[in-house]
Amino acid sequence: MTSSVVDPLELEQVRRRVFLALFVALAVALHTVEVLLPNPLPWFRIGLANILALAALFSYGIQALWIVSISRILIGSLLLGSLFSPGFLLSLGGGFAANLLMSSGYKLWQTKIGPVGVSVLGALGHVTGQLLIAWLIVIRHPSIWMLLPFFLLFALISGIVNGLAADYLLGSLYKHPAFAGLKAKYATRDSVQD
């Protein structure tokens, strides 16, 4: 990339905005592809798009997490033709609860929690939010809560997998010039944990 006299700070901000837009686009693509993949049970999805939401959280902050997650839900549902359907409401409710827990966990324990811990919080919040919306809108029967332990176990596993993938992605991202500050942040967090 050649450049003339450009303010380095402005160039870094433009690069970071481009990466955030890329995170949203990739999250929508993963969301769409995951819907097309076969699932062991109708309700279970691993939540691969959350890897990009975690990357946005750890590289940009809480606002970027919400932007990537809500954009992914809205645009993905629009592309799949399920906007304002019960599935969309379940996804939105789960996404809102997941983002709330991930934001809180990240803010409270920023130096003590990594992508895996935040991802597990988000997965547990997503399942709980979805069941709450299902109970309020779809199935108004108390026996739906009997599914919660099974869903939480699956959420724990998928949260760990997504968190590990996000940690690997973040390790690669900080090598890019747009994420020069991220390397220092990771080094600080890792030294606090040791």
Buried (B, 14 or more C-beta within 10 A) or exposed (E): EEEEEEEEEEBBEEBBEEBBEEBBBBBBBBBBEBBEEEEEEEBBBBBBBBBBBBBBBBBBEBEBBBBBBBBBBBBBBEBBEBBEEEBBBBBBBBBBBBBBBBBBBBEEEEEEBBBBBBBBBBBBBBBBBBBBBBBEEEEEEEEBEEEEEEBBEBBBEBBBBBBBBBBEBBEEBBEEEBBEEBBEBBEEBEEEEE
